[in-house]
Amino acid sequence: MRRLKKNYYLALFCCTVGILGIVRMANGESPATAKQPLPQPAHRHPIYSVPSFSGTFPDLQETHAESARQWGVKPVRNRIEAEKRKSELVFIGSNPFYKMDPGMNSSIPYLVPRAASALETIARNYLDSLHVKGIPLHKILVSSVLRTEEDVERLRRTNINASPESCHRYGTTFDIPYNRYHTVEPPHENRRAVQNDTLKWILAEVLRDVRENGLCHIKYEVKQGCFHITAR
């Protein structure tokens, strides 16, 4: 009796499959083409930027300094001492997500883990945002990270705006220029040119989102041409 029931269900299943196949063929659709998903229409996300750079990124020095003292390392006197403090810091070097500014000479490429993680999140989100908006990929540049006390003193001789209480001394703070980027360009391929303003607008969107999510404090620096960012 069990064998008869089994044969019955197998026969019913085969008949059902056969009928479906005949219906598809009658509609001009082969089984191979029926299984292929339809191509999705291309959709590019619009670029909105932010209403105001200064208004969207208003965090003052006191706000940055409070987080820097809370999460950062004890200020490093010089680069010799910095070599002895690497157990507290993470090396920051050019990678698939961002690029160190070749002209960086007033700081050394180290951050505390919290700040290093924030930087990578921003860089990843920026590349993702460029992709969904149909903009050729560009990496952000990192122009300043950990500064020793000697770096700050030397910088103040040439830059009157440099603060002796710089948050960069704590390894919690980094700067991202908004008017310079690194084009991701495969060999023998010329990418279409993208205006810096377009790249800046998209970067501002990304930074607004991470700031609103409580990842960092951000100050829009007009004279320095960068976003000044401190992990929180």
Backbone torsions as a table, in degrees:
resi	resn	phi	psi	omega
1	MET	NA	-43.8	178.6
2	ARG	-61.0	-40.3	-178.4
3	ARG	-64.9	-37.4	179.0
4	LEU	-65.1	-40.9	178.8
5	LYS	-65.1	-41.5	179.7
6	LYS	-62.0	-45.6	178.8
7	ASN	-62.9	-36.7	-179.8
8	TYR	-62.9	-47.3	-178.9
9	TYR	-67.6	-36.6	177.3
10	LEU	-64.2	-42.6	179.1
11	ALA	-63.4	-41.4	179.3
12	LEU	-63.7	-41.7	179.0
13	PHE	-62.4	-44.8	-180.0
14	CYS	-63.5	-40.0	178.1
15	CYS	-63.1	-41.2	-179.8
16	THR	-63.0	-46.3	178.5
17	VAL	-60.4	-42.3	-180.0
18	GLY	-62.9	-41.2	-180.0
19	ILE	-64.5	-43.7	178.6
20	LEU	-61.4	-39.2	178.3
21	GLY	-63.6	-40.9	179.4
22	ILE	-64.5	-40.7	179.7
23	VAL	-62.4	-43.8	-180.0
24	ARG	-63.4	-42.8	179.4
25	MET	-65.4	-35.3	179.0
26	ALA	-65.9	-29.2	178.5
27	ASN	-87.5	6.4	179.4
28	GLY	77.4	23.2	-176.0
29	GLU	-119.5	118.8	178.1
30	SER	-83.3	155.3	178.4
31	PRO	-56.2	-34.3	-177.9
32	ALA	-66.0	-45.2	-178.5
33	THR	-73.1	-26.9	-178.8
34	ALA	-65.8	-29.0	-177.0
35	LYS	-83.7	-14.2	-177.3
36	GLN	-80.7	128.2	179.0
37	PRO	-69.3	147.6	177.8
38	LEU	-70.5	142.3	178.8
39	PRO	-64.2	136.7	180.0
40	GLN	-80.4	138.9	179.1
41	PRO	-66.4	141.8	178.6
42	ALA	-69.1	135.1	179.5
43	HIS	-138.9	118.0	-179.9
44	ARG	-100.7	131.7	178.1
45	HIS	-70.9	139.2	-179.4
46	PRO	-72.7	161.5	176.8
47	ILE	-102.4	118.9	-180.0
48	TYR	-106.3	-28.0	-172.3
49	SER	60.3	-148.6	-180.0
50	VAL	-131.2	155.5	-177.0
51	PRO	-59.7	-39.4	-177.7
52	SER	-153.1	129.9	179.5
53	PHE	-66.2	-47.6	-179.1
54	SER	-66.3	-37.9	-179.2
55	GLY	-73.7	-31.6	-178.6
56	THR	-80.5	-28.1	-177.6
57	PHE	-125.6	73.2	-171.6
58	PRO	-98.9	3.8	-170.5
59	ASP	-60.2	122.3	-175.2
60	LEU	-82.4	169.5	-178.3
61	GLN	-55.5	-40.3	-178.5
62	GLU	-61.9	-37.3	179.2
63	THR	-67.7	-44.5	177.3
64	HIS	-61.7	-44.4	-176.1
65	ALA	-63.6	-36.4	179.8
66	GLU	-62.4	-45.6	177.9
67	SER	-69.0	-37.3	-179.4
68	ALA	-61.8	-43.8	179.2
69	ARG	-68.1	-32.1	-178.0
70	GLN	-72.9	-41.7	-170.8
71	TRP	-109.1	-8.4	-172.7
72	GLY	-93.0	-179.9	177.3
73	VAL	-88.8	166.2	172.5
74	LYS	-65.8	133.9	-178.0
75	PRO	-49.5	139.6	-176.7
76	VAL	-94.6	132.7	-176.3
77	ARG	-69.6	-49.7	-176.9
78	ASN	-150.8	-178.0	-174.1
79	ARG	-74.9	-24.6	175.4
80	ILE	-66.5	-43.4	177.3
81	GLU	-66.1	-34.7	-179.8
82	ALA	-59.9	-34.8	178.7
83	GLU	-61.5	-28.6	-178.4
84	LYS	-87.5	-5.8	-175.0
85	ARG	-110.3	14.1	-173.9
86	LYS	-67.7	-17.7	177.8
87	SER	-68.9	-18.6	-179.9
88	GLU	-95.6	-8.0	-169.7
89	LEU	-126.9	161.8	177.6
90	VAL	-114.4	132.9	177.1
91	PHE	-69.3	134.8	180.0
92	ILE	-114.6	111.9	179.5
93	GLY	-132.3	164.3	177.7
94	SER	-56.1	138.9	-176.0
95	ASN	-152.4	-174.2	-177.0
96	PRO	-63.6	-12.1	-173.3
97	PHE	-107.4	-31.9	178.9
98	TYR	-148.8	169.0	-177.3
99	LYS	-131.2	137.6	175.9
100	MET	-74.2	138.9	179.5
101	ASP	-64.5	121.9	180.0
102	PRO	-58.2	-24.9	-178.2
103	GLY	-89.9	7.4	-178.4
104	MET	-70.9	114.2	-179.0
105	ASN	-135.2	2.7	-179.4
106	SER	-111.3	14.5	177.2
107	SER	-156.0	167.5	-180.0
108	ILE	-116.8	147.9	-168.9
109	PRO	-77.7	68.6	177.0
110	TYR	-139.9	145.4	174.3
111	LEU	-141.3	161.2	171.3
112	VAL	-71.0	155.5	-176.6
113	PRO	-52.9	-39.4	-179.1
114	ARG	-60.8	-43.1	-179.7
115	ALA	-72.3	-38.2	178.1
116	ALA	-61.2	-39.8	178.6
117	SER	-66.5	-40.4	178.6
118	ALA	-63.5	-42.2	178.9
119	LEU	-61.4	-45.1	-179.4
120	GLU	-65.7	-38.2	177.4
121	THR	-60.7	-45.3	179.2
122	ILE	-61.6	-45.7	-177.5
123	ALA	-64.6	-43.2	178.2
124	ARG	-62.8	-47.2	-178.8
125	ASN	-62.8	-34.3	179.4
126	TYR	-66.1	-45.4	177.8
127	LEU	-62.8	-40.7	177.7
128	ASP	-61.5	-42.1	-178.2
129	SER	-66.6	-41.1	175.9
130	LEU	-59.3	-42.0	-177.6
131	HIS	-62.7	-48.6	-176.5
132	VAL	-71.7	-16.9	177.3
133	LYS	-95.3	-0.7	177.1
134	GLY	73.9	27.5	-179.6
135	ILE	-102.0	133.6	176.8
136	PRO	-51.9	140.6	-173.2
137	LEU	-67.5	136.9	174.0
138	HIS	-137.1	137.4	175.2
139	LYS	-87.8	147.3	170.8
140	ILE	-73.4	155.4	174.0
141	LEU	-102.8	148.4	175.1
142	VAL	-113.5	115.0	-171.0
143	SER	-100.9	-15.9	179.7
144	SER	-156.5	136.7	178.4
145	VAL	-133.8	-119.5	-176.5
146	LEU	-74.1	127.3	175.5
147	ARG	-115.2	132.5	174.2
148	THR	-78.6	168.8	177.5
149	GLU	-60.3	-38.1	178.5
150	GLU	-66.5	-37.4	176.8
151	ASP	-60.6	-44.0	-179.0
152	VAL	-64.0	-44.3	179.7
153	GLU	-62.1	-42.6	-179.5
154	ARG	-67.6	-39.0	-179.1
155	LEU	-66.8	-34.5	-177.8
156	ARG	-69.5	-19.4	178.0
157	ARG	-70.9	-26.7	-177.6
158	THR	-113.0	-13.8	-177.8
159	ASN	-131.1	103.7	-176.2
160	ILE	-67.1	-17.8	-179.7
161	ASN	-84.8	-9.6	-179.9
162	ALA	-69.0	129.6	-176.8
163	SER	-90.0	137.2	175.5
164	PRO	-67.2	-19.2	178.2
165	GLU	-101.9	36.0	-176.4
166	SER	-54.9	135.0	176.7
167	CYS	-68.8	-18.2	179.0
168	HIS	-63.9	-17.2	-179.8
169	ARG	-69.2	-18.3	-174.0
170	TYR	-97.7	-5.6	-179.6
171	GLY	75.3	14.6	-178.9
172	THR	-103.5	-5.3	-165.7
173	THR	-126.5	142.6	177.3
174	PHE	-146.0	156.8	179.8
175	ASP	-114.6	138.5	176.2
176	ILE	-121.1	112.4	177.2
177	PRO	-61.3	142.3	178.9
178	TYR	-103.6	1.5	-180.0
179	ASN	-119.7	10.6	177.5
180	ARG	-143.0	137.8	-179.2
181	TYR	-143.5	164.9	177.5
182	HIS	-108.0	116.2	-178.7
183	THR	-72.6	129.7	175.5
184	VAL	-88.1	105.3	-172.5
185	GLU	-131.8	112.2	178.1
186	PRO	-60.7	156.3	178.6
187	PRO	-57.6	140.9	176.3
188	HIS	63.8	24.3	177.9
189	GLU	-132.7	124.8	178.9
190	ASN	-98.4	109.9	178.5
191	ARG	-73.1	150.9	176.3
192	ARG	-67.1	146.3	-177.6
193	ALA	-70.2	143.1	177.8
194	VAL	-125.6	131.2	-179.8
195	GLN	-67.8	143.4	178.8
196	ASN	-59.0	-33.6	179.1
197	ASP	-60.9	-40.6	178.8
198	THR	-62.1	-45.4	179.4
199	LEU	-64.6	-36.9	178.9
200	LYS	-66.6	-41.3	179.8
201	TRP	-60.8	-43.1	-178.9
202	ILE	-69.4	-41.3	177.0
203	LEU	-59.4	-40.4	179.7
204	ALA	-62.3	-38.8	176.9
205	GLU	-60.8	-45.7	-179.2
206	VAL	-62.7	-46.1	-178.3
207	LEU	-65.9	-37.9	177.1
208	ARG	-59.2	-43.4	-177.8
209	ASP	-65.6	-45.0	-178.4
210	VAL	-69.0	-33.6	176.7
211	ARG	-66.4	-44.1	179.8
212	GLU	-65.4	-25.3	177.2
213	ASN	-84.0	3.4	175.3
214	GLY	79.6	19.7	-177.6
215	LEU	-79.9	-31.2	-173.5
216	CYS	-162.1	166.5	169.2
217	HIS	-99.3	145.3	-177.5
218	ILE	-137.5	134.5	174.6
219	LYS	-122.4	130.5	176.9
220	TYR	-83.4	110.0	-177.0
221	GLU	-96.0	111.8	-178.0
222	VAL	-75.2	-50.3	-176.2
223	LYS	-67.4	-35.7	-178.4
224	GLN	-86.9	-11.1	178.2
225	GLY	63.6	42.4	-177.5
226	CYS	-151.6	166.6	167.7
227	PHE	-96.5	122.2	-179.0
228	HIS	-94.5	117.8	-167.6
229	ILE	-126.1	131.6	177.1
230	THR	-126.2	130.5	178.8
231	ALA	-65.9	147.9	178.4
232	ARG	-133.3	NA	NA
